[in-house]
């Protein structure tokens, strides 16, 4: 019993060290008080709405988000725009549909069921417009990068002048958090770049935080229900474990061997 | 098998049981005499059965929504994560379930190593176990390919390319495995088919594994033969059932923690990037449970020899009942073996760690030393130890863990020592 409990605790103790085994190169990333971390972590609704704002105003001109639909914006656990707002957002985009009965493609305003409109027709077009580099799809970007949210948050604020001795080609920028420090995306954020409708001051830090929160939701749209269900499941398991423990004690008390 | 003849009480039961003795089987399973001193390391057999069933059930549901096509696999996984009701839950259980399965199987294997469960008369149980372990690795590897992320694709490329090390026919075999000239759609569809098939093969082998176990009965922490049924045994139900249930629930708490709070910690971030044959990831790393073997593979400079070393590292386990020459099963009575056992555990953990690191410099050196030690343990230390080691006196039964009248009498009655055996 004691040994078993020990093992149990070792496993829990080891969990935080696991990612470090995978991370071959270690970089200290910036971090902030993410609202979605921890056992009861939830998204900050207004941060998600502001983050969506940053995404559409800044990121979406190059980065697609092909797994998201406009209906997701009104979904529970997301930015939770009202359905009317989400419809209005969808309608502000032109969607190519068809072919119609004449065999012609046509454009119409977007609907809730439409996927987020892509900035480029295809990967080649995206590369051609961005000096050969493909701006990655942002749907699962947070999960596709080793440092996760901290990495994205840091990258957005990591632009600086190259140190002496580092020469950069045309269209290449220096970012201290980028793998190899060279990035083809120019610095996108500057203080006051956009105007938040809720009056929040649009500092670089604030915008980085908001858009990263939005990207986290985009990658894990069911994070809130996962945390909620997880808490219930684990409490249930713990109670059941305690009951089974006492049943076990009772049953084994019929013989003199201890469990 | 139980010694007494079982007859069902009802007339229908008798009629049915005469034609298909299912009730006799059920009776055997509940009455099965089990050594009463089994400790919690013995609960992992039941936990592993749970893992297998969980993987099959969740896998079945995933297969209803997954599309095994190079152009659609990644999208269909995202569809499962976003739009299928509780799809995220099913997928995270399945993905983390593989890790939990391996965690449990490693504990199960190392329990056997410690208590000598592989020794006569249990060699067949052990060998079936090794075959199950091999199939698990195959299933896990192919399963990791299915989401068609970067690590899926490049992992598949690296592992299938190992076959090209075979002289003369190697290249041909690789082309045959791929169904083309690179890892592509035909590779994905056949991996999906095999990934679906293998768990059922494992299920069949698990039944054989348990059947083979029920012939000699369980080994136990003091590693002696137990008369059954006797004062040393308890019926499987309710004693072992309730204990296994308790341990399983503890295990499920850890499992749930991974699924609900850190579902991606055991996976590699690159697998959320869709497979791209034109871009190679900076480091190609297999899942954590394959890392020790990956380290052995990379520690040998020659490709063919590396593959042979890696395979030998697994197959050497099948020869273990004959490599270990000691007549004493349990490490409790083998003071020297006990120390070498823990060195081996450390050695395997070190191999796992360097397997995740780039194969260069100090890491490579450590990997080579650890690989050499791994083989040294099985090929040299174990055979010699059986002859040289002075073992402690072994008790005659579980209830009287003493040799009649020996000076160990007091020591054996000492509670602290008994505690060790449990």
Interface residues (C-beta under 8 A of the other chain):
Chain A: X1 X3 X4 X7 X8 X11 X12 X15 X18 X19 X21 X22 X24 X39 X67 X72 X136 X139 X140 X143 X144 X145 X146 X148 X179 X219 X220 X221 X222 X226 X227 X229 X230 X231 X233 X234 X237 X238 X240 X241 X244 X245 X247 X248 X251 X252 X255 X257 X258 X259
Chain B: X36 X37 X39 X40 X41 X75 X78 X81 X82 X88 X89 X92 X103 X107 X234 X238 X239 X242 X243 X245 X246 X247 X249 X250 X252 X253 X254 X256 X257 X258 X259 X260 X261 X262 X263 X264 X265 X266 X268 X269 X270 X272 X273 X282 X283 X285 X288 X353 X356 X357 X358 X422
